[in-house]
Amino acid sequence: MRKGAVRLSNIQQNWMQDIIAMGYNARTENRGDVEITTLPEEAINAFHLPPAQQFAKRSRMTVVDNAPICIWSSYYPLSLVEGEILEEMRQSSTDVVQRIKEKHGAIIRVVRERYTARATTPEEQTLLRLVTDDPVLILQRASYTQGKQSLVLFSDMVLLGSWFASEREYNVDTWG
């Protein structure tokens, strides 16, 4: 059990590189098969996303020194991945965003994120190998092309609270 959260400055980008740079043995594993589904109700409501649209869902887990620290699901519009990209997703851990860019020219330019915190569910406790209902940071991210014209990806992440902390720095002019 860690006493405090590891400060991952790239929580919005590639925090895996930070973990490895700190000397940890980290990897990402697929959890189960790719499935065709719609978005979770919570995502539809919070991000105003299409309720009936079909997505390819890939669930993954980050493991550090053989202990899971993060579980997440990524939802890709089926229209962007059907065919060869979908088959690659099923066969390997392909970089789906890069493949969508190569095939469709769709480049992520706008990201909307929502952070919440809560105790782990019983299922999450099992997946994360926890004894108690430890706190988790929930990061939900909708990624779009320029001007939010097209949704490229929706991610729903459960980040173990003892590893992750959201940290921001910004100018304040309220009391100026």
N, C-alpha and C positions, 0 to 999 in steps of 0.2 A: 504494500500500500504506500503510495506517494503522499508526502505531507502537504505538498502544494502543487499547483498546476504548473506544468512546463510552459514557459512563455513562447508561444509559436507565433512569431511576427507575420508569417505567411498563412495564417489560418484562412485568409480570403483567397489564397493562391495555392502554392505547392508546399504545404507544411511537411510533407514527407521528406523533402530534401533537408529541411531543418533538423528533423529527428535523426536522420542518418549522419548529418554533419556533427551532431552532438555525441556521436559514437555509439548510438543504439543500432542493433540489428533489427531492421524494420522491413516488412513486406506487406503486399496486398494480396488477398486471396478472394476468389469468387465464392459466393455462398449460394449454392443451388444453380438451377438452370435459368436461362433467360426466359421470361414469360411475357405474353402479350396481355395487356390489361389497360384499364383507365387509371387516371390519377386518384390518389386518396382524396376523400371528401374534404379533409382539412386543407389540402393544397388548392383544391378548386375554389374554396371559399376565400381563403387568405390571399391568394394571388390572382383571383378572377380568371382562372384558366378554364378551357373548354371541358365540360363534364363528360361528353360522349366520345371525345377523341381517343383513338387507340395509341398506346405507347408500348415500346419494348422496354421492359424493366430488368435491369441487372443489379443484383445485390452483391455487396462486397464487404470485406472486413480488413482493417489494418491491424497487424500483429507486430508488437515490439517486444523483443527478447522473449518470444513465445507467449506473450500475454496480449489478448485482444484489447485495443484501446478505442476503437471506432468501428461502428457498423453503419452502412448506408445503402440506400437504393438510388439508382439513377434511372430516370425515365426519359427515353428518347422518342420523339414523334415517329410512329411507325412509317409514315410517308418518307422520312429521311433515312431510315435504316433498312427498309425491306429489301430483300435480295441479298447481295453479297456481303454487305456490312452486317446484317443480322446473322448470317452464317458465320462470319468471322467472330462476332460476339459470342456465339455458341461454342466455337472451337478454341478460342484463345482469349487472352486479356488485351485485345486490340485497343488502341487509343481511338475511341469512337468519335470524339469531337474532331480529331485530326482527319479521320476518314470521311466525316460529314463535310468538312471543309474541302477536301480533295474532290469528292464526288459532286457536291452541290454548290460549292463556293460560299457556303453559309459560315460566316465568321462571327463568333461571339463578341459583341461590343458593349452590351448593357447587361448588368447583373443586378437583380433585386434579391436581397437577403433578409431573412427573418430569423432572429435569435430568440429562443425561449430557454427556460431551464425547468427541470422537474426531477423527481426521483425516478429511478429505473423501474420498468415494468418487470413482472416475473420472467417473461421471455427474454428481455434484455439482460437481466441478471444472469440467466443461464448462458447466453451467448458471450457475455463479457466476463464470465467466470467470477461473479461477485458473490460475496456471502450475504451482504445486506443491500438494501435499495439505495445505493450511492447516488449522488446527484449527477445528472448528465446535462450537457449543453446540446440543445437541438438547433441545428443549422439547416434551414430550408432555403434553397437557392434556385431561382428561375433565371435562366441564361438565354438572352435573346440576341438577334442580329441588330444592326444599327437601327435606331429609332423604334425598337421593340416591334419590328415588323413580323418576325417569326420567332417562335419559341424553339430553341435548339435542344434544351436539356432542362430537366427539373431534378434536383437532388434533395434527398431527405436524409440527413445525417444525425446520428446519435454519437456524440463525442463524450468520452468518459471525463467527468468533471475534475478528476485528479490529474489529468494530463493537459487539458485545454483551458485557455482563458482568452476571452476576446479582449483585445487591447487596441485602443485608438488614441490618436493625438490630433488635435485640431485647434485652430485659433478661436478665441472667444472675444466678442465685442459687445456682449450684453451689458457689462458694467462699465464700459468705456466712458 
